[in-house]
Amino acid sequence: MKIAYLINVGLSVSPYNGIRIQAETWADELERQGHEVVRINPWKTIVWEEFDVVHCIGADRATDVLLMSLSKRCKNIMFSPVIDSIEPIGMYRFATLWGSKRFRLYSVNYAIRLSKPYISKWFVRSQYEFEYVNKAYNVPAESISIIPLSFRTPICEKYPEKEPFCLHVSMLTDGRKNVLRLLEAAVKYQFKLVLAGSVRSNEEFAPLKCIIEANDNITYLGSVSDERLIALYKRAKVFALPSINEGVGMVAVEAASYGCDIVVTEIGGPKEYYSDMAYVVNPYNVDEIGKAVMNAMSESRFQPRLQKYIQDNYNLETCVGKMVNEYMRNR
């Protein structure tokens, strides 16, 4: 097959954007499996009729216009909306209805609703996201496929030796990641916490930095290479992802594939990836986070079963294979 990959421009700003990284990983694996993938550059002239599939990832307020134009040249348009909302579905549905083409009143949600006639198949990453597409946009269930995200790291052949610390990796100053409460839990329960990742500004990082510097059980490593990240996954007993808003949280899935026990938020879709083999917490409750990390640190309830489950179900070949099947079915 010849497949066009078209990502929303907002996802192209940072090379570290998780959705962009996953799209690039998909494209690489599709090529490894023998398909031709064109990463669309808007500055080049594109003959859209040559493609078997156009896969559009992400949306903006002009998505309906884009997909309407594409539909005249390619009849097989797949769409990954990337919905990470924590709004109740009823309120989210209202946002999809609010708008007016006549008066040019647009929201991203409204533009996605207007795009429905041009989309052959909707790809979502979890049952949680499925519910938003199905109920908020009134997309029939048969038009939606759950294509889970895959871990992008090499397979870990055996269960590694673990050290008693909790790892967290993210854009640490992103409030969605809930790092402040994780730090407060580490201070209160005195577990060893290792943080890695970038920060947007020193000003935003200052409140977190004060806590880190005042407590010997907390270490901040800064941004780390993929090689060092894998080494951390192998060593850490626990990986914590207590986010207040998260689509999937692929770093936690990767950590689980290297034998980490997972403490994960109860909000949204991330917990679906662990088949009841994770410690699920209310991310607004510091005590729940702290107690879960301590329990995960002292118990061996889920690993190495979880490692095998993740490797069997969320490896790149399997996940991309499911997507290829949907491409083929809708040709």
C-alpha positions in Angstrom: 0.0 0.0 0.0 0.9 3.6 -0.5 0.0 5.6 2.6 0.1 9.4 3.3 0.8 10.5 6.8 -0.6 13.9 7.5 -0.2 15.4 11.0 -1.7 18.6 12.3 0.8 21.4 12.2 0.5 22.0 15.9 2.0 18.6 16.5 5.1 19.5 14.5 6.3 22.3 16.7 8.3 20.1 19.1 10.3 17.0 18.1 9.4 15.6 21.6 5.6 15.7 21.1 4.4 12.2 22.0 1.8 12.1 19.2 4.4 13.1 16.6 6.8 10.5 17.9 4.2 7.8 17.7 3.2 8.8 14.2 6.9 8.6 13.1 7.2 5.2 14.8 4.1 3.9 13.0 5.5 5.2 9.7 8.8 3.5 10.2 7.2 0.1 11.1 4.8 0.3 8.1 7.9 0.8 5.9 9.6 -2.2 7.6 6.5 -4.2 6.8 6.8 -3.3 3.1 4.4 -0.4 2.7 5.3 2.9 1.2 4.7 5.8 3.6 4.9 9.5 2.6 5.2 12.0 5.4 3.4 14.9 3.9 5.3 18.2 3.4 2.8 20.9 2.5 5.5 22.7 0.5 5.6 19.9 -2.0 3.0 19.1 -4.7 1.1 16.0 -3.8 -0.7 13.7 -6.2 -3.3 12.5 -3.7 -4.9 10.1 -6.1 -1.8 7.9 -5.9 -2.5 7.0 -2.3 -4.4 4.0 -1.1 -4.9 5.6 2.3 -4.6 9.1 3.7 -4.1 9.0 7.5 -4.8 12.4 9.2 -3.5 12.7 12.8 -4.8 15.5 15.0 -7.2 18.3 14.3 -7.5 22.1 14.2 -10.3 24.5 13.2 -9.7 23.9 9.5 -9.8 20.1 9.6 -13.2 19.9 7.9 -12.1 22.0 5.0 -8.9 20.0 4.6 -10.7 16.6 4.7 -13.5 17.8 2.4 -10.8 18.8 -0.2 -8.9 15.5 0.3 -12.1 13.5 -0.1 -12.4 14.6 -3.7 -9.1 13.0 -4.5 -8.8 10.1 -2.1 -11.8 8.1 -0.9 -10.0 6.3 1.9 -9.4 8.9 4.7 -8.5 7.6 8.1 -8.6 9.9 11.1 -7.0 9.9 14.5 -8.7 12.7 16.5 -6.5 12.4 19.6 -9.1 13.2 22.3 -7.6 13.6 25.7 -10.5 15.4 27.3 -11.6 14.9 30.9 -14.8 16.9 30.4 -18.0 14.9 30.9 -19.1 13.5 27.5 -22.4 15.5 27.7 -20.5 18.8 28.0 -18.0 17.7 25.3 -20.8 16.8 23.0 -22.3 20.3 23.5 -18.9 21.8 22.4 -19.0 19.7 19.2 -22.4 21.2 18.3 -21.5 24.9 19.0 -20.5 26.7 15.9 -21.7 28.3 12.7 -20.1 28.1 9.2 -22.1 31.1 8.1 -20.7 33.4 10.8 -17.3 31.6 10.9 -17.7 30.6 14.5 -15.4 27.5 14.8 -13.9 25.4 17.4 -11.7 22.3 16.9 -14.6 20.1 18.2 -17.0 21.7 15.8 -14.6 21.2 12.9 -14.2 17.6 13.7 -18.0 17.1 13.7 -18.2 18.7 10.2 -15.5 16.3 9.0 -17.6 13.2 9.7 -18.8 12.7 6.1 -15.3 12.5 4.7 -13.8 9.9 7.2 -13.8 6.2 6.3 -12.5 5.1 9.7 -11.8 6.7 13.0 -8.8 5.4 15.0 -8.7 5.8 18.8 -6.2 4.6 21.4 -8.5 3.4 24.2 -12.1 2.5 25.1 -12.2 5.8 26.9 -11.5 7.7 23.7 -13.9 5.4 21.8 -16.8 6.6 24.0 -16.1 10.3 23.2 -16.0 9.6 19.4 -19.1 7.4 19.6 -21.3 9.4 21.9 -20.1 13.0 21.5 -19.7 12.9 17.7 -22.4 10.2 17.0 -20.0 8.1 15.0 -21.3 4.5 14.7 -19.3 1.9 16.6 -18.5 0.0 13.4 -16.7 3.1 12.0 -14.3 3.3 15.0 -11.3 1.0 15.7 -9.2 0.9 18.8 -5.6 0.9 17.7 -3.5 0.9 20.9 -0.3 2.8 21.0 2.9 0.6 21.1 6.0 1.0 23.1 8.9 2.1 20.9 11.8 0.7 22.9 13.6 -2.7 22.2 12.1 -5.8 23.7 13.5 -6.6 27.1 14.3 -10.3 26.9 14.4 -11.1 30.6 13.1 -9.5 33.8 15.8 -7.0 35.0 17.2 -6.7 38.5 15.3 -3.9 40.3 16.4 -1.1 42.7 14.0 0.4 45.3 13.1 3.7 43.6 10.2 5.3 41.8 10.8 6.8 38.4 8.8 9.6 36.7 9.5 11.0 33.2 7.6 13.9 31.6 7.6 17.6 30.8 7.8 18.2 34.5 6.3 21.7 34.5 3.2 20.6 32.6 0.5 20.8 35.2 -1.3 17.8 33.7 1.5 15.6 34.8 0.8 16.3 38.5 4.4 16.3 39.5 3.9 18.6 42.5 1.6 16.0 44.2 4.0 13.2 43.3 6.8 15.2 45.0 4.6 15.8 48.1 3.9 12.1 48.3 7.6 11.4 48.1 8.3 13.8 50.9 5.5 12.5 53.1 6.2 8.8 52.6 9.9 9.1 52.1 10.3 6.8 49.1 13.1 7.4 46.7 11.9 9.4 43.7 13.9 9.9 40.5 12.7 12.5 38.0 13.7 12.9 34.4 12.5 15.2 31.7 12.5 18.7 30.4 11.0 22.0 31.9 9.6 24.9 30.0 11.1 27.6 32.1 13.1 28.1 35.3 10.3 30.2 36.6 7.8 27.4 36.3 10.3 24.9 37.6 11.1 26.9 40.7 8.4 25.5 43.1 9.3 22.0 42.1 13.1 22.7 42.4 12.7 24.0 46.0 11.1 20.7 47.1 13.7 18.6 45.2 16.7 20.5 46.7 15.2 20.3 50.2 14.8 16.5 50.2 17.6 13.9 49.8 15.3 11.2 48.7 14.4 13.1 45.5 16.8 13.3 42.4 16.3 15.3 39.3 18.3 14.2 36.2 17.2 16.6 33.6 16.5 15.5 30.0 18.0 12.1 29.3 18.9 10.2 26.1 16.9 7.1 25.0 19.8 4.9 26.1 19.8 6.3 29.6 16.0 6.2 29.8 16.0 2.5 29.0 18.7 2.0 31.7 16.4 3.8 34.2 13.4 1.6 33.1 15.5 -1.5 33.8 16.6 -0.3 37.3 13.4 1.3 38.6 11.0 -0.9 40.7 8.1 1.5 40.2 7.0 4.0 37.5 4.5 6.6 38.6 2.1 8.3 36.2 -0.5 10.1 38.5 -1.6 12.6 35.7 -4.8 14.6 36.0 -5.2 14.5 32.2 -3.4 11.9 30.0 -4.2 10.2 26.7 -2.1 7.0 27.1 1.2 7.9 28.8 3.5 5.8 26.7 6.5 6.2 29.0 4.6 4.2 31.6 3.8 1.5 29.0 7.5 1.4 28.1 8.5 1.2 31.8 6.1 -1.7 32.3 7.7 -3.5 29.3 11.0 -3.3 31.3 9.5 -4.8 34.5 8.4 -1.7 36.4 5.3 -1.8 38.6 3.0 0.9 37.5 1.1 3.5 39.6 -1.3 5.1 37.2 -4.1 7.7 37.3 -7.7 6.6 37.5 -8.7 9.4 35.1 -9.1 8.6 31.4 -7.7 5.8 29.3 -4.2 5.0 30.6 -5.3 2.4 33.1 -6.8 0.3 30.3 -3.4 -0.7 29.1 -2.5 -2.8 32.2 -5.4 -5.3 32.4 -5.9 -4.7 36.2 -2.2 -5.2 36.8 -1.4 -1.6 38.0 -2.0 0.4 41.1 -4.7 2.9 40.1 -5.0 6.1 42.1 -7.0 9.3 42.5 -4.4 11.8 41.2 -5.8 14.6 43.4 -5.1 12.5 46.6 -1.4 12.7 47.7 -2.0 9.9 50.2 -3.3 7.5 47.6 -0.3 8.2 45.4 2.1 7.8 48.3 0.6 4.6 49.6 0.3 3.1 46.1 4.0 3.7 45.4 5.0 2.2 48.8 2.9 -0.9 48.1 4.3 -1.3 44.6 7.8 -0.9 46.1 7.3 -3.7 48.6 5.1 -6.1 46.7 5.6 -8.3 43.6 1.9 -8.8 42.7 2.0 -8.0 39.0 5.5 -8.4 37.6 6.8 -10.2 35.6 3.2 -11.1 34.4 2.7 -7.4 33.4 5.9 -7.3 31.5 4.9 -10.3 29.3 1.3 -8.9 28.9 2.7 -5.5 27.6 5.2 -7.1 25.3 2.6 -9.5 23.8 -0.1 -6.9 23.3 1.6 -3.5 22.7 4.6 -4.3 20.7 5.0 -2.3 17.5 4.5 -5.1 15.0 1.2 -6.2 16.7 -0.3 -2.7 17.0 0.7 -1.6 13.5 -0.6 -4.9 12.1 -4.0 -4.1 13.5 -3.9 -0.7 11.8 -2.8 -2.3 8.5 -5.8 -4.7 8.7 -8.1 -1.6 9.0 -6.4 0.1 6.1 -6.9 -3.0 4.0 -10.5 -3.5 5.1 -11.5 0.0 4.1 -9.7 0.2 0.7 
